[in-house]
Each structure stands twice: as C-alpha cells, then as structure tokens.
C-alpha cells in the first residue's frame, strides 16, 4: 500500500475512533463480515477506546471514584471526555480539565442553591490533580538547599526573590480532602468530611509527595513568593513580621520548597 494512502487511512481511523459522530464513509473503508456490518466492527474499537480512557481517569482519580461510586463516576467521565476529548500524546494530561468541567456543569447550577456534596466532589478532584502534578513535576532531589539568605530587615533581605520547586502545588479547599484521601487510599470507608476550609501545600521530596496544612498568612506568603513577589513585600502583604517571614523562608529552604535565591541555586 502506498505510504500516502496508508497515512490517509490511519488518519481516518483515528478520527473515527476519537469522534464517532463525525465518522463518514465507514462502508468505504471498513470491510463487513457475515456476522458484523462495517459500522459494528468499527464500533468495537470506538467503544474500546472510550472505555480505556474512562478506566484511565478512574486510575487518576481513585478517591473521586470511591466518593461517587463506579457508575456515577463513569457517567461523569464520559460526559467530560465528550466535552473535552483527549488531544495529548500522554495520558497524564487526560484529566487536567476535569475539575473545571465539573464546576462548569454542576447539576445544581440552575437551582439557585449550591449543594455541598458537589463542592466536595470538585475539591476532591482538584486535590487529586494537584497530587498527580506534584508527583510528576520537577522535584528538589539531588539539590542542596540554597545559601546566602540575608538577615531579616536588611535591604538585601527585603528585595530577595525566591524560586520555588517545580512540583510545588497550592490548594484551597472547603473540606479536609487530604485526610479523606488518605483514608480512602488506605482502603478504609471513611464518612464524608464535614465542611471546613483548609489550605494545603503539596510537593515531592525524596520522591514522595508530601501534603502539609498551613494557616492563611503562610499560604498567602508562599503563594506570593511563588509568583515572584520580593520577600519584604510578600511578608507584609501576608500580615507577617519580618522575623516570622524569615522563619518561614528558612524552614521552606530546609524543606526544599525554595530552591533558589535571586536566581542562584546550589546543587548537591
């Protein structure tokens, strides 16, 4: 078969599998058998492809799957995949938009009253996605903590700009989703968590994802530092004294959440 014809057939088959509604001319491409017409033969691959993507989403979001139950999770997953078909070469990006999709298509959107269980589902999805990203992004393994942080209160200290580790993820949630996730992953069947705002810091250290709960000032400080705000202004905006800000900085340097000062880094 000529290479150009082969590429054309491969492109047609890919499009037909990924977007069944747009598949045309099936009988001209797929050979029917005595038992199965062409459309049914193609449907085997179409259904198999979608089922595998749903299976992958379940693997990426096991806590959400537990929370919703298998049937409802798969219904939401298929709706998501119909609205946002996979377009990436890697399945790691498959569920990146799931939380936003669920938030935009909330069942209670037209009722005028938010249902807490939907807030919980969205928060769990956001947590699981943050956990996955922290696991896969660049960590601080094989790096030595940066040195040379000036003393607090000095001009050099106030103007310092830090670089945070690539795997750092910050998350606000209206429920203690991290504790719920730990219980589910331990194969327990925990009760639904009660509402309660948490601020979470996720990162990977020594190839293990860590999750820490912090208060509002420290969360705001770390978020500002991550976005490039100089130390002095970030601390003041977070409502922290220079000494408290400095203590946070030095702790985060030791924990390797901060990996460079003013662009300078140390490597172990």
Long-range contacts (C-beta under 8 A, 24 or more apart in sequence): 13-45, 16-42, 16-46, 17-42, 17-45, 17-46, 17-49, 18-49, 18-85, 18-86, 19-85, 20-46, 50-78, 50-81, 53-77, 53-81, 53-86, 53-91, 53-94, 54-78, 54-81, 56-91, 56-94, 57-81, 57-94, 57-95, 57-98, 60-94, 60-95, 60-128, 60-129, 60-132, 61-95, 61-98, 61-124, 61-125, 61-128, 61-129, 62-128, 62-184, 62-185, 63-124, 63-127, 63-128, 63-177, 63-180, 63-181, 63-184, 63-185, 64-121, 64-124, 64-125, 64-128, 66-184, 67-120, 67-121, 67-124, 67-184, 67-192, 68-121, 76-102, 79-105, 92-132, 92-136, 95-125, 95-129, 95-132, 96-129, 98-125, 98-129, 99-125, 99-126, 99-129, 116-195, 117-192, 119-174, 119-175, 119-195, 120-174, 120-175, 120-177, 120-192, 120-193, 123-173, 123-174, 123-175, 123-177, 124-175, 124-177, 124-180, 124-181, 126-171, 126-173, 126-177, 127-171, 127-173, 127-177, 127-178, 127-181, 127-200, 128-181, 130-169, 130-171, 130-200, 130-202, 131-169, 131-181, 131-202, 131-209, 131-211, 133-167, 133-169, 134-167, 134-168, 134-169, 134-202, 134-203, 134-204, 134-209, 135-167, 135-204, 135-209, 136-167, 137-166, 137-167, 137-204, 138-165, 138-166, 138-167, 139-165, 139-166, 139-167, 139-203, 139-204, 139-205, 139-207, 140-165, 140-167, 140-203, 140-204, 140-205, 140-256, 140-257, 140-259, 141-204, 141-205, 141-206, 141-207, 142-267, 142-268, 143-256, 143-259, 143-265, 143-266, 143-267, 143-268, 144-266, 144-267, 144-268, 145-253, 145-254, 145-256, 145-258, 145-259, 145-266, 146-253, 146-258, 146-259, 146-260, 146-261, 146-264, 146-265, 146-266, 147-261, 147-266, 148-261, 148-264, 149-246, 149-249, 149-250, 149-253, 149-261, 152-242, 152-243, 152-245, 152-246, 153-242, 157-231, 157-232, 157-242, 157-246, 158-230, 158-231, 158-232, 158-233, 158-242, 159-230, 159-231, 159-232, 160-230, 160-231, 160-261, 160-262, 161-228, 161-229, 161-230, 161-231, 161-261, 161-262, 161-263, 162-225, 162-231, 162-249, 162-258, 162-260, 162-261, 163-258, 163-259, 163-260, 163-261, 163-263, 163-265, 164-222, 164-225, 164-226, 164-257, 164-258, 164-259, 165-203, 165-204, 165-256, 165-257, 165-258, 165-259, 167-202, 167-203, 167-204, 167-209, 168-201, 168-202, 168-203, 168-222, 168-226, 168-257, 169-201, 169-202, 169-203, 170-199, 170-200, 170-201, 170-202, 170-219, 170-222, 170-223, 170-226, 171-199, 171-200, 171-202, 172-197, 172-198, 172-199, 172-200, 172-219, 173-197, 173-198, 173-200, 178-211, 178-213, 201-257, 203-255, 203-256, 203-257, 205-255, 205-256, 217-244, 218-248, 221-245, 221-248, 222-248, 222-252, 222-257, 225-249, 225-258
